[in-house]
Amino acid sequence: MNAVTILKFSPVSIGSSTFTNRANATLYVPEGSKTTYEATDYWKEFKEIIEIPDYIEIEDGEVYALAYNNDVDLHYTRTFSNTNWQALYVPFAIPIDSLTAHGLTVAELNDTHQWDLDGDGVADSTRVEFFTLTSGSTVPNYPYSSRPQQLGAV
């Protein structure tokens, strides 16, 4: 362990063995709470205490675990490297109008069909049906497809 992020403004009670490597680790705490952590037993023993803003920014490929189930504003950056459909699967809801305002088309899986055309027991053809979402929000932990809106598309 070289870093711990706590999203509580008031330190919870911990013991001397809770974070055994804290003398060599950085503690990230909410903006405005550093002084309290610096004055609290065991928390003050972290090598460094750094305040973070009241929102979290993550990008594709980053893992972030929220401590103690706190609510936090999350700024998520999705990198689109091409104009093909890509999976959109995140652990939080996103308003569809927010995605479309940023130039994305979002689609939800409607149905999947497979056919064994030659009778050998192996699917030879697959058809996946999606429908485009124009309102509402995504559902956390549910798969969607998204792509940048095509120029000239109607």
C-alpha positions in Angstrom: 0.0 0.0 0.0 1.4 3.4 -1.0 -1.7 5.5 -1.0 -5.1 5.5 0.7 -8.1 7.7 -0.3 -10.7 8.5 2.3 -13.8 10.5 1.4 -15.0 11.3 4.9 -14.5 14.7 6.3 -14.2 13.4 9.8 -11.6 10.6 10.5 -13.1 7.2 11.5 -11.5 5.4 14.5 -8.7 3.1 13.4 -6.0 1.2 15.3 -2.3 0.9 15.1 -2.5 -2.1 12.7 -5.1 -0.7 10.3 -2.7 0.7 7.7 0.7 -0.9 8.7 2.7 0.9 6.0 1.2 4.4 6.7 4.6 6.0 7.5 5.5 5.4 3.8 2.1 6.1 2.3 0.1 9.1 1.1 -3.3 9.8 2.5 -5.8 11.6 0.3 -8.6 13.3 2.1 -11.5 15.7 1.2 -10.7 19.3 0.7 -10.9 21.2 4.0 -10.3 18.2 6.2 -6.4 17.9 6.2 -6.0 19.7 9.5 -8.4 17.3 11.3 -6.6 14.2 9.9 -3.2 15.7 10.9 -4.5 16.0 14.5 -6.0 12.5 14.8 -4.1 9.5 16.1 -2.8 7.0 13.5 -4.1 9.2 10.6 -1.4 11.8 11.4 1.3 9.2 10.9 0.9 9.0 7.2 4.0 10.2 5.3 1.9 12.9 3.5 -1.7 14.1 3.7 -3.1 15.6 0.5 -6.5 17.2 0.1 -8.5 16.4 -3.0 -11.3 18.4 -4.5 -14.9 17.5 -3.8 -15.1 15.6 -7.1 -13.1 12.7 -8.5 -11.7 12.6 -12.1 -11.1 9.3 -13.7 -10.3 8.2 -17.2 -10.5 4.9 -19.1 -8.4 2.2 -17.5 -8.2 3.8 -14.1 -9.7 2.0 -11.1 -11.2 4.0 -8.2 -12.8 2.6 -5.1 -15.0 4.8 -3.0 -14.4 4.4 0.7 -17.4 4.2 3.1 -20.0 4.6 0.4 -19.8 8.4 0.3 -21.5 10.4 -2.4 -19.1 12.2 -4.6 -19.2 14.1 -7.9 -17.5 12.0 -10.5 -15.9 13.5 -13.6 -15.4 10.6 -16.0 -13.4 11.0 -19.2 -14.0 8.4 -21.9 -11.4 8.2 -24.7 -12.7 7.3 -28.1 -9.9 6.3 -30.4 -12.1 5.6 -33.5 -15.7 6.2 -34.8 -16.9 2.6 -34.3 -19.3 1.4 -31.7 -17.6 0.8 -28.3 -18.8 -0.6 -25.0 -19.9 1.8 -22.4 -20.1 0.1 -19.0 -19.7 2.2 -15.9 -20.8 1.8 -12.3 -22.9 5.0 -12.2 -25.8 6.6 -14.1 -25.2 9.1 -16.8 -27.9 11.3 -18.2 -28.4 10.6 -21.9 -28.7 14.3 -22.8 -25.2 14.8 -21.2 -23.8 12.1 -23.5 -25.5 13.5 -26.6 -24.4 17.0 -25.7 -20.8 15.8 -25.8 -21.3 14.3 -29.3 -22.1 10.7 -28.5 -24.8 8.4 -29.7 -25.8 5.8 -27.1 -27.5 2.6 -27.9 -29.0 -0.2 -25.7 -29.0 -3.9 -26.6 -32.5 -4.9 -27.6 -32.1 -8.5 -28.8 -29.6 -11.0 -30.2 -30.3 -13.7 -32.9 -28.1 -16.4 -34.1 -28.6 -18.9 -36.9 -27.0 -22.2 -37.7 -27.3 -22.0 -41.5 -25.6 -25.3 -42.3 -26.9 -27.5 -39.5 -23.5 -28.2 -37.9 -24.4 -27.0 -34.4 -22.3 -23.8 -34.7 -23.8 -20.3 -35.2 -22.9 -19.1 -38.7 -24.7 -15.8 -38.5 -25.4 -13.4 -35.7 -27.6 -10.3 -35.6 -27.5 -7.9 -32.7 -30.3 -5.4 -32.4 -29.8 -2.1 -30.6 -32.0 1.0 -30.2 -30.7 4.5 -29.9 -31.4 6.3 -26.6 -32.5 9.9 -26.7 -33.7 10.6 -23.1 -33.4 9.3 -19.6 -30.2 7.9 -18.0 -28.0 4.9 -18.3 -28.4 2.3 -15.6 -25.3 1.6 -13.4 -23.4 -1.6 -14.3 -25.4 -2.2 -17.5 -23.8 -2.5 -20.9 -24.4 0.1 -23.6 -22.8 0.9 -26.9 -21.6 4.4 -27.8 -19.9 6.1 -30.6 -19.1 9.6 -31.7 -21.9 11.1 -33.7 -21.2 10.8 -37.4 -20.8 14.1 -39.3 -23.6 14.4 -41.9 -25.7 11.8 -40.2 -29.5 12.4 -40.1 
